[in-house]
């Protein structure tokens, strides 16, 4: 309990410090002007891509966590939508993960299988972000060639290699019918790795495709708002900044990354030659819009009906 209380206090302090610093440095008239440039049409178009992102992620979970006799799990799709509402009140997007693992109890594979699929989702998501950053960095090395972005490129490249090795090693176990020795890891860890190793290839590649598609829709949501607000940066620079901002948002130093994400996005935009106040406004608007829509979808799914009746018996 004391540890949890300390984390909450640290998060509040981090959020307040980031917001105060950012708002103190940003030109207020420019910030208000950036918000004013976001027309209803821009917000509506961005909302479409935001909702598409939430639905694509829910479909990904429905495919990964479906039972052996199902191509896609209706109940898992429902759980993924409801789980996204918990991300509004938990750090590092852990709420949806915890909810889906808890709801998997009693189903085939149980919570161990669900935890394995959650970890796989995280690995695929981070790999997609790393690849997007590296592509953006390669396309705009002239605008992004500074010490921070160069270090980020090295980090993402190394991370992408490590993740590729891990995924290939897991599949290696399945290709050669091997299992980890008893002394390698606790039983639950071995079982979880085995779940990833024996995942049917079509499920894995569907998850990869949906991960890339959801990343694309999220970047479009943020990019449309950033362009309309007057950030005045090329698309590849916005992509690179968005990836770093997403990583900063997941750090447990604030509540939901509020303040940290906006300050990060604005600071990197200025460093790349863009406008700080519009960048701050764009980031705040995109994340607020996405969290509100994801929460609405989750609450709507929870209060409407359950999909259990649509699951095939056995």
KALINBEL-V778643 format. One line per field, one symbol per residue. psi: psi as a letter, one per 30 degrees, with the letter a starting at -180 (. if undefined). A space follows every 10 residues. Layout:
psi->???
This chain:
psi->eeeeeeeeee eeeeeeeeee eefefkjeee eeeeeffjle eeeeeeeeee eeeeeeeeee eeeegllegk ekjeeeeeee eeefffffgk lghfeeeeee eeffkflkfa feeeeeeeee eeeeeeeeee eeeeeeeefh fefgileeee eeeeeeeeee eeeeeeeeee feeeeghllk lffelleeee eeeeeeegkk eeeefeeeee eeeeeeeeee eeeeeeeefg ehkleeeeee eeeeeeeeef khgljggkee eeeeeeeeee eggakeeeee eeeeeeeeee eeeeeeeeee eefdllgeff kkl.
